[in-house]
Amino acid sequence: MSSFFSAGPEKYTSVQPKGSFRLQVLKMMGSILLFFVTYGLLLIYAGILAAIFLWAGVSLIMFAPLYPITIFSVLLIIAGLGIIFMGIMQVLFLIKFLFTRQQQDLSLRIPITRKEQPILFECLQQIARATKTRFPKKVYLAPGVNAAVIYPVRFMNMFWPVGKNLEIGLGLVNSLNVSEFTMAIAHEFGHFSQRSMKLASYVYTVNRMIYNMLYENQSWHKTMNWISGRWIVFALLARINLRIVNDIQKALRLMYSMVNRQYMALRREMEFHADEVALKVAGTDAAISAMRRLEISGFFYEHCLLQLPEMARQQRRFGNIYEVHRSLIRLYATQHEIALDAHQLPLVTNSYFSSFLSSRVQLPDQWATHPSRQEREERYIAANISKTVRPESAWQLFEHAEELQERMSALLSQPFIQPSSQYVPYPVEHFIADTATRIKDYSMPAVFNDYYDNRPFPVLPDSNMIPLTNEQMATLSISTLYAEDNVQRLRAYFRDIQDAETLHAIQLGQIKTRYFEFEGRQYPANAAGHVRAKLQTSIRKESEWLQAHDTLAIHYHYTVAFQKDPACAKELLEQYFKLLEHQGICRQLNDIVARILHSISILFSEQGLTMATAQPYFDSLADEGTLLRKLLLRMKQLPETTDGWTDALQEKINHFLRYNYSYVNGNEPVMEEITNLHEISTTVMEQYNNSIILMKKAWLEAVL
């Protein structure tokens, strides 16, 4: 069997953990130890209280006269038993996680063996030998664009080792060549070799313990509510118990934050160490290209998944979602002038990423488990390890690849498919053609260089427009008005507005951080206001430039049209102001829908809502429904907005306009009214925003 990666100019040597890695391991061990010490103290605290409750309960029972038995003695016995029960419930609160069982979800995993996939297992065996790690206990195929080490994590596994399994995402296989696939798998084998992976199981167990004590308390609370409803004395004892439990939960929240913040720092070092292991096997070029391809691939895999529910409603399905995934990547590459190699994989260069503007405000992400692509690439380049690249698709390692793709596609579609319904296959070429058509339909003419994309047409300072002079026109053209420098300046302006909002949030304390970076320089959090003030000065200056440049561009197009036909120029100007009116209505609609969705989200996702706390959100739905009703009546007078409304949508809108929805009846939400409000508002908003894009496109095409 041939080697799946070159040995390279140097022999593979084990990668020793760096000092920073060892330091994070020690800190993590200290955090876990501190948690268990705290947990032990809480157990002792609960045990002492339980003992006090037990003593008090037994004392009451012993004090109760048994001869003769009276109502008073019965009440004392019941009170004593209730006190003992409350003490037991306190201890039970801290140990109930031992009695919960969590099953690993393997519904979207396909186990494979060496007999079924001999070439793949030979490749994995070579990687294991090269990285000097133990071969995984089991290998699973999963649907996503990733590979991972997985293992069962139970409380008792903290005390003896457990076999690690390898999960290979078919989306990852779909995105990489053999060398890049080797890099990804060698990275996971790098995790296999890390003793710090044992700490991950401890952290997971700690998190499960804390989560159970913070959020999985329904049965415990139900029991407490039941007993407190039996007698006023029990209600008083339950209130005391709940107060004690609330204090315990406060301590647990502090421990959760500390343990996980430290674990995130360790995870970053673990990722860097695993990268070093993988680099020795696959080399720098494969590492860089793998990271870049996966960044693009992940987006389109998620896009494919988002199509499944809507396709099921249309009685359609993908036979092979991975073929769709590949085709979408190729379509994107073609439209963005990204070259494809001989195996139809995108060649993602530095120039692709340089076209994206990054925020100038950077926050320390204490919760990031993985380093950024840029950080990793810098380390790859610094390592400068040369290896021969195998450019053929990673699917070459798999037997019956198409059959596996179709099987996993069926598993992904299963939740959305009704067994009694018939589903028509949606051919890949038809889906890609439909997607390309939609992109073309909603794309602005290329000569405008994305200048008007993702923003409304600018409001003009004066509705009266006079043509520019010949001298002014001589200095202008479409190519100069929409030059790349102007487009980048426009993007930088909107980026700075976002940065100013971030700085304002830091200033107000809405973003909790001790420091931030601006343009590579570190500032304390209390300097956010000063930096924001300086940035606002630049924003005001750029706002004046943008207003002037926008006006000049529209003035130019008006003048060109006027020179051809004054009547046509007047009509174009009228259409422009009509479009501005539509933008204003759509902005109001977007704001109303955002508030409606917020209220619905709170009502159906917030835990512990009572009718009293939910009422403001029902009131908000009523208020926003009234505003939406007025806006819909106005929109019905504008044929441009209603042309896309289907008969079913029209019927729902007419019903909404005809009746006064209340959204709540007594203590019960009126689901039909809430569902109609949600569907009407989101559908009308989506269609209106799309129609405005088409209006903008039509106007821009008219001025050419």
N, C-alpha and C positions, 0 to 999 in steps of 0.2 A: 504494500500500500504506500503510495507516495506521500511526502510530507505536505501538510496544508499551509505551512509557512516556512520561510527561509530561516536558516540558522543565523544569518547576518554575519557581519565581520567579527563579532565577539561572541564568546560562549555565554550562555545564560547563567547568571549567578543570582542567588536569592537576594531579594530586596529587603534590606534591614530597615525597620521603622525608624523614622527620624525622631529627634529629641522632642519636637512639638507634638508628635503623635503620642509618644510615651507620656508626655505631660498631660495631654487630654485624657488618656486612659486613667492616669492616677486621679485626676479631678473627678472623672466619672465614677470611679470606684468609691471615692470619698462621698460623692452625692448620694449614691445608692446606700452606702453604709449609714449616712446621716438619716436617710428616709427610714431605714429599718429600726434605727435607734429611736426616732420620733414615733414610729408606729408602735414599737414596744412600750414606750412611755404612755402612749394613748391607751394601749391595752391594759397597762397597769392602772392607769387613771380610771378606765371603765370598770376594771375588776374591783378596785377599791369602792367605787360608787355602787357596784352591784352587791358587794359584800355588805355595805351600809344598808342598802335596800333590803337585802336578805335578812340582816339582823333586825331591822325595823319591822319587816313583815312577820318574822317568826315571833318577835316580842309581842306584836299585836295578837297573833293567834294564841300564844301562851297566856296572854292576859285575859283573853275571852273566857268567861265562866261557862263551863260545859254542863254543870248540874245546878240548877236546871238550865236547859238551852232556851235562851230568850232571843227576841229580835235583835237586841243590842249585841249579843254575842255572835250571832250570825253575821251581822254587819261588820263586826271587828274581824271575823275570820275572812270574809270576802275582801275587806280592805287589805288585810295582811297578804292574802294570795295575790291581789292586784299589785301591791308594792313589790313582792318577789318577782312577779312577771315582768314589771317594768325594768328591774335590774337585769334580768336575763335578756331583755330586748336590747339593752345598751351594749352588752357584750356581743350579742348576735349581730348588731349593726356592723361591728368591726371585723367579724369573721365570716359573714354570709357569702363573701366572694368565693370561699372554698367550696361552696355547694353549687356554684354556677358552672355550667359546661358550655364551652364555645367550640362548635364544630367548624373545621376548615371547609370553606366553600370550594368544592372542586368541580362545580357544574360547568365551568368554562375552561376546564383543563383536560387535556388528552394525554394519558400516560403512554410512553413509548419505550420500546426495549431495543437492545442491540440486534436482536433477530429481525425486527421490523425495519430498523434504520442502521444498517451496518456502517455505511460511509460516514454518517453523522457521528456515530459513537466512536469510530476510529479517530475522527477529528478531535472529539472531546477528550479522548484518551491521550492523544499527543499533546494537547494543551495542558492537561493535568500533569503529564510528565515534565513538560517544559516549565511549568510554574511550581513544580514540586509540591503539589497539593493532592489531597485524597479525592478520588473520583466520587461524584455525588451518589447518594443512596438511590434516588429515583430521578428520572428526567420527565418533565411534563412539557407539553406544548400549550401555550396560552394565546389569546387573540391579539394582544396589544403590541405596541412598538417599544418593547423593553425585554431585558433579561433580568432575572432576579434569583437570589438565594432565598429559598423558603423552607420553613421547618415548623412543626407543631410546637406551640408555646403553651405550656400548662404550668401551673404552680409547682408541681412536683418535678418538672424538668429543670428547675433551678438547682437541683441537687445531684443530677447525673446527666452525662452528655446525651445529646439527641442527634440522629443522623440528619445531615443537611441535604436538601433536594435542589435541583436546578430547574428553573422555569424559563423556557425560551418562547418569546413572543413571535408569532408568525408575521406580525406587522414589522418587526425588526428584521426578520429574514427577508421580507419583501423589499426592504429599503437598502440593503447593503450588498457589497461583493464579499467574496470569501475571506479576504484579508481583514476587512472591516468587521465581519462577523466574528472572526478569530479574536480581534481586539475586544469586542463586546463580551464574549464568553470568557476570555482571559481575565478581564476586569472582574467578573463575578467569581472566577476561581481565586482571584486575589483576595476576595472577601472570605472564601472558604479557608484560606490560610491564616486569617486574622484571629488571634485569640480574643480580640476585643469583640468578636461576634457573640461571644458568650455574654458580654455585657448587654448586648441588644436584647437577649431573652430576658435578662433581669429587668431592663427598662420597660419592656413590653409588659411583663408581669406586674411591675409597679404601677404602670398606667392602668392596667385592667383592674387592679385593686382599688386605685383611687377613683376611677370612673365608676366602678360598681358602687362605691360608697357615696359618690356625689350624685349620680343620676339614675342608677338602677335600684330604686327604693320603693317601687310601686307596692309590692307585697308587704314590705315592712310598714309603710305608711297606712296601707289598707288595714293591717292588723291593729295599728295604733288608733286609727279612727274608729274601728269597730269597738274596741274596748273602752275608749273614752266616751262613747255614746251610751254606755251601759249605766254610768253613775257619775255624778258631779265630782266625786273624789278621784275617780279614774281620769276624768278630763283634766283635773288639776295636775295629777301625776304625769299625764301624757304631755302637757304643756312644758313641765319641767324637763322631761326627757328630750323633747324637741329642741329646747334651748341648749341643752348639753350637746346634742348631735350637731346643731348649727355651729357651735364653737369648734367641734372636732372638724367639721367640713372646712372651716376657714383655715385651719392649720394644714389640712390636706391640699387645699388650693395653692397655698404657698409652696408646699413641697413639690407639687406637680410642676409648677412654673420653674422651680430651681432645677429639678432633675432633667426636665426636657430641654431647658436652655443649654445645660451642660452637654446633653446628648447630641444636640444639633452641632455643637462645636466639634465633638468627637466624630460625628458622622462625616463632616467635611474632611477631617484628617484621614478617616478611613477611605474616603473616595480618592483622595490624592494618592494614598498608599496603593490602593488597588489599581489606579492608573499607572503607577510606576511598574507594577508587576506586569500589566498588560503591554506596556510600551516595549519591554524587553522581548516580548514575543512577536508583536505585530509591527512595531516601528512607528515613527512619527507621522509619516504620510497617511497611513491607514487610520491612525487615531484622529487626525484632524478631519479627514474626509468623512469618517463615521459620525463624528459629532455634528457636522454641518448637515449631512443628509438626514440624520434623525430629527434634527430641529424642524426641517421642512416636512418630513414624513409624518411626524406626530400630529401636525395640524390637519393634514388631509385624512389621516385615519379617523380623527374625531369628527371631521366633516362627514365621512362615510357613515359613521354610527348615527349621526343626527338625521340622516335620511331615512333610517329604518322605520320609525313610527309613522311618518307621513306616507311612505310607500305602502305600509301595511293597510293604512286607511284607504288607499287607492287600489287595494287588492293586487299589489305588485311586490316582487321581492328580487334581491340580488342572488344569482346562483353562485357567484364567486366574488365576495367583497374585496378580496385582495387584488383581483384583476382590475376592479374599479379603482382601488387605491393607487395602483401603479399608473393607470391611465390618467388619473387626476394630477399626479406628480408630473407626468410628461406634458400634460396640457399647460400646467402652471409654468414649467420650465420654458416651453415654447413661447408663451405670452410674455415672459419676462426676460427673454433672450439669454437663458441659461443653457449652455451647451449640454448635450447628452453624450455619454461615451458609447462604445460599440455595443454595450449590453443594456443600453437605454436607461442608464442611471445618471442623475444630474451631476454635473461638474460645478460645484458651488465654490466660487472664488471669493477673494477678499473684496472685490468690487461690489458683489451682491450685498454684503453686510454694511459696507461703507455708505450705502445709499440711505440707511436708516439713521435718523437723528436720535441720540440717546439723551436722557434727562441729565441736566447738569447737577441736580440734587441727588445725592446718593445717601441712603440710610443704611446703618449697620443692621443687616438682617440676621438677628439672633436665632431666628426660627428656620433658616434655610438649611436643608439637609444636604444639598449638593452645591458644589462650586458652580459659578457661571461658566458658560462656554468660553468666554474670553479668558478667564483665569486658567482654565484647563489647557486651552490652546497655547498660552504663554509657556506653560510647563512642558508641553509636548515639543515645542520649538526649541526650548532651552536644552532638552534632553538630546535632540538631534540624532535619533537612532535610525539608521538606514536598513530597510528590509525590502525584499522583492515583493511587489504587490501582485496578488492574484485578482484580476479584474472581473472574472466571471461571477454571475449572480450566486448568492449564498444558497439559492434553491438547488444548485447542483449537488449539494450535500445530502439532499433528501430523496428517498424513494417515494414514488407515487405522490409527488408534490401537489398536483392539481386536486387529487382526491382529498388530501388533507385540508387544502384551502376551502373546498366545497363543504367538507364536514364541519369545519369551524364556522363557516358562514351560516350554516343551518343553525348552529348553536346560538350564534349572535342574534339571529332573527326570531328564535323561538319565543321570547317573551311577548312579541308583538303580533304573533300569528294565532288566529282562532282555528282550532282543529276542524271545525265544520265548514270553513270557508275555502274557496279555491283561489290560489294566487298565481298570477301570470308572471313568468320570468321577465325581468327588465334587462334586455341585452346591454352589455357594457357600451357598445358603440352608440346605441341610442341615448343612453344616459349622458355620455360625454358630449354628444352632439347637442343635446338639450342644454347641458351646462354651458357649453361654448356659446350657444345662441343667447342664453340669458346674460352672460357676461358681455357679449357684444351689444345687446339691446340696452344695457344700463351703463355702458362705457361712454365717456365724453370723447369728442373728436381728439385724435392724438396730437394735433397741432397745438392744443392748449396745454400740453405737458403736465396734466393733473392739477393745473392751477385752480380749477373750480371744483375739484373732487372733495367730497366729505365736508363741505361747508356751504352755507346759503349764499345766494347772490348778494353782493353788497348793496346797502341802501345808499342811494345817491343824495348828495347834499341839496340838490336843486332839481325840481321836476322839469324846468325849462332848460333845454339843451340847444346850444348854438354850435354849428359845425366848427371844427378846428381849422386854422388857417393852413394854406399850402406849405408855409415854412415849418409849422409844427408837424404836419403830416410827413414831411420829407425826412424827419428824424425817427419816425416810428414805423414799425412793421409787426406782424404777428410774432415773428421769430425773436425780435428784441423785447417785446412786451412780455412774452412767456418764456424767456430764456431760463436756463437751469439755475442761474444765480438768483433770479427773482423767486423761483419756486422754492429754492432752499431757504431763502430769507423769509418767505411766507411760513414755511414749516417751523423754522426756528422761532418765529413770533408766537405761534400757538404752543410750541413746546415751553417757551418761557412763561406763558400764562399758566400752564399746568404746574410748572415749577414754583411759581409764585403762590399758587393755591396750596401746594405741599408745604412750603415755608410758613404760610399762614396757619396751617393746621399744627405745625410744630410749635409756633408761637403761642397758640391758644391751648396747647397741651392735649389736643385731640390725637396727635401722634406722639407716643411716649418713646423718647430716645434721649440719651445723654449727649449725643453729638451727631453731626451730619457733615457731609462733604459737599462743597460747591466748587465746581471746576477744579477738582482734585485737591482742594485745600480743606483741612478739617476745621470745623467751628463747633463751639459748645452750643447746646440747644437754645440758651438764652440769647444767642446772637442771630437767631432766625429773623427777628423783626428788622434788624439793621440790614442784613443781606437782602431781605425782601424789598425794603425801601429802595435800595440801589437797583434791584432788578426791575421794580415798577417804573423807575425813571427810563430805563431802556425800553420797557414795554410801551410806555406812552409815546416815545419817539418813533418806535416801529409801527405803532398804531396810526400815527399821522402819515408815515410813509405809505402804509398799506391802503389807507383811505384815499390818498392822492393817486396811488398807482391804480387802484380799482377804478376810480372815477376816470382816469386817463384812458384805461383800456376800454371801458364802455363808450367813452366819448369818441375814441378812435373808430370803433365798430359803427357807431351812429354816423360818423362823418363819411365812412366808406359807403354805407348804404345811402346816405343823402346825395352823394356825388352820382350814384347810379339812378336813384329815383326818390325824390323827397317824400312822396306819399308812402313808399315802402319804409323809409326811415321812421316816419311818424308811427306807422303801424308796429314796427319793431319796438319802439319806445313804449307804446301802449301795452304791448305784450309783456315787456319787462316789468312795468309797474303792476300789472295784473299778477305776474309771478311773485312779486314781492308781497302782494296781498295774500296769496296762497301760503307763502312761507310764514307769514305772521299767524294765520289761522292754524297751520300745522304745528307751530311752536307751542301755541296754547293747548292743542290737542295732546302733544307729547307730554307736557307738564301734567295735564289732568290724568292721563293714563299712568304715568309714573306714580302718582299719588294713589290711584286706585290699586295698582299692583302692590304697592307697599302695604296698604291696609289689608288686602287679601292675604298677603304673605304672613303678616303678623297673626291674623285670625286663625290661619290653618297650620302654622309651623311653631308658634310660640307655645312653650309648655307652661302649664299651670294657670292659664287664663280663666278668670271667672267671668260671669256675665257683666259684673260691674266694671272690670278692667277692659272687657271687650267692647263695651258700649261706645266709647269714643271712636273706635274704628268702624263700627256700623254707621255711626253718625257721619264719619268722613266719607263713607261710600255713598250715603244719601246726598251729601253736599256736592261731591264730585259728580255724582249721577245727574244732578240738576244742571251743573255746568256743562256736562257732556251733552245733555238733551238740547240746551240752547245752541251749542256749537253744531250739532247734527242738523238742526233746523236751518241754520245758516248755510251749512255745506250742501243741503238739498237744493238750494237755490243756485248752486254752481255746478253746471253739468260736467265740468272737467273732473270733479271729485267723485261723482256718482256713477260714471260710466263703467267702472270696474266692479261695482257691487253686484253680487249674484242675487238671484231671486230669493234664495234661502236667507241671505244676509239682509236683504231689503225687508223681508217678512219679520225678522227678529228686530230690526231697527224700528219698524212701524209699531210693533208690539211694545217696545221700550218707550216710544214717544207717546203712545196712547194711554199707558197705565203708569201710575205712580208707584215705583218699586219702594218697598220699605226695608228689604234685605234681612229683617229679623221679625219673627213672630213669637212674642212672649220670650221664652228662653231658648228658642231654637232658631238657627239661621235658616233663611229661605234659600236653599241651595240652587233652585232653578233660576231665581232672580240674580244671584251672585254669579252663577255660571254664564248667564246671558250677558251680564254687564262685562265680565271678563272677555268673553268671545267677541262681543261687538267692539269694545274699546281697542283690543289688540289688533283685530282684523282691519278695522277702519284705519288705525294708525299706520299699520304696515302698508296698506294699499295707498294711503295718501302720501306717505313718504316716497314710495316708489313712483307715484304719478308725478311728484315734483321733480324727481330725478329725470324723468322722461321729458317734462316741460323744459327743464334747463338744457337738456341735450338738444331738443328741437330748436330752442332759441339760438344756441351756439352754432348749430348747423346752418341756421338761417342767415347768420352774419358772415359766413365764409364766402 
